[in-house]
């Protein structure tokens, strides 16, 4: 397992900023529906799923509610782990939310059948280390799906995405600013993802681009 420092780039998602993020993203039900559909296209019933960086736990809870998967979540934020555990209890689903670093996961080799990571990969301090850890904890033949902002995202694509979120005026302005400015600077291009993957043991991959994001499919 690879050791890195704090495990993330930028400001840590703790305390008030984590609670604001949870309140803002919790309104994006269409997005979580689409993410659940994307997982269900790739992962069979009975699959053991790991969500890396689940934040408040919305996607993990939605996946657990299908009844098709055993779900685990790993996040570097203590606030998010506490929040996700509470939300899972409220929803009446069993999810093992753990505190940990994406590039040094607290799991045994070959523990999961499928991994999903949404809107978080750009924030990892060690992206190659995180990919190597995903590979390590996947069973042979397992897959991973990373969905994240593309570096060359247009302002038009950002505006269309923010408009769908149902945010308050202030949250809408801040979210648009973040997606126009510092978040794309952390994000990656398709060639950069290709270079990262080449340093890992994944035997196959496919990258699809939408106006907003890259969908990176990986197969061990």
Buried (B, 14 or more C-beta within 10 A) or exposed (E): BBEBEEBBBEEBBEEEEBBBBBEBBBBBEEBBEEBBEBBBEBBEEEBBBBBBBBBBBBBBBBBBBEEBBBBBBBBBBBBBBBBBBEBBEEBEBEBEBBBBBBBBBEBEEEBBBBBBBBBBBBBBBBBBBBBBBBBBBBBEEBBBBBBBBBBEBEEEBBEEBBEEBBBEEEBBEBBBEEBBEEBBEBBBEBEEBEEBBEEBEBEEBEBEEEEBBBBBBBBB
